[in-house]
Amino acid sequence: MSAKLIALATEIVDVNPAGAQLIVNITKAETGAELVEALDNYDSTVLENYSEPVEAEYDEDETLADVDETVVPV
């Protein structure tokens, strides 16, 4: 399994270096604490580098009732 994960990391390193590093760190993790640390490092990297402010797009005259009518149940 580790060889497959390393191959995947090598394949995606150009388009998602943080994801590739996550795969490497998970593969190296020997304890639960190291696994959590790898995930935490990935989260921090994504938040620092890929987060953009979200601007709300809404009509000031729109009410919650109007919004409920546009929701399509699945």
C-alpha positions as CSV (number, residue, x, y, z in Angstrom):
1,M,0.0,0.0,0.0
2,S,2.8,2.5,0.8
3,A,4.3,2.1,-2.7
4,K,0.9,3.0,-4.2
5,L,0.6,6.1,-2.0
6,I,4.1,7.3,-2.8
7,A,3.3,6.8,-6.5
8,L,0.2,8.8,-6.1
9,A,2.0,11.6,-4.2
10,T,4.6,11.7,-7.0
11,E,1.9,12.0,-9.6
12,I,0.0,14.9,-8.0
13,V,3.0,16.9,-6.6
14,D,2.9,19.4,-9.5
15,V,-0.8,20.2,-9.2
16,N,-1.3,19.8,-5.4
17,P,2.0,19.9,-3.5
18,A,0.2,20.1,-0.1
19,G,-1.8,17.0,-1.0
20,A,1.4,15.2,-2.0
21,Q,3.1,16.1,1.2
22,L,0.0,15.0,3.2
23,I,0.2,11.6,1.5
24,V,3.9,11.3,2.3
25,N,3.3,12.3,5.9
26,I,0.4,9.9,6.3
27,T,2.6,7.1,4.9
28,K,5.4,7.9,7.4
29,A,3.0,8.2,10.4
30,E,3.6,5.4,12.9
31,T,1.3,6.7,15.6
32,G,-2.1,8.3,15.9
33,A,-0.5,11.5,17.1
34,E,1.7,11.6,13.9
35,L,-1.3,11.0,11.8
36,V,-3.2,13.9,13.5
37,E,-0.1,16.1,13.1
38,A,0.0,15.3,9.3
39,L,-3.6,16.2,8.9
40,D,-3.2,19.4,11.0
41,N,-0.2,20.5,9.0
42,Y,-2.2,20.0,5.8
43,D,-5.2,22.0,7.1
44,S,-2.9,24.8,8.1
45,T,-1.2,24.9,4.7
46,V,-4.6,24.9,2.9
47,L,-5.9,27.7,5.1
48,E,-2.8,29.8,4.6
49,N,-2.5,29.4,0.9
50,Y,-5.8,28.6,-0.6
51,S,-8.4,30.4,1.4
52,E,-10.1,33.4,-0.1
53,P,-12.6,35.7,1.5
54,V,-16.2,34.9,0.6
55,E,-18.4,37.7,-0.3
56,A,-22.1,37.2,0.3
57,E,-24.2,37.6,-2.8
58,Y,-27.8,38.4,-1.8
59,D,-30.6,40.8,-2.6
60,E,-31.2,43.1,0.3
61,D,-34.9,42.9,-0.3
62,E,-34.9,39.1,-0.3
63,T,-36.3,37.4,2.8
64,L,-35.7,34.0,4.3
65,A,-39.1,32.9,2.9
66,D,-37.9,33.8,-0.6
67,V,-34.7,31.7,-0.1
68,D,-36.7,28.7,1.1
69,E,-38.7,28.7,-2.1
70,T,-35.5,28.4,-4.2
71,V,-34.2,25.3,-2.3
72,V,-34.8,22.1,-4.2
73,P,-35.2,19.0,-2.0
74,V,-33.2,16.0,-3.0
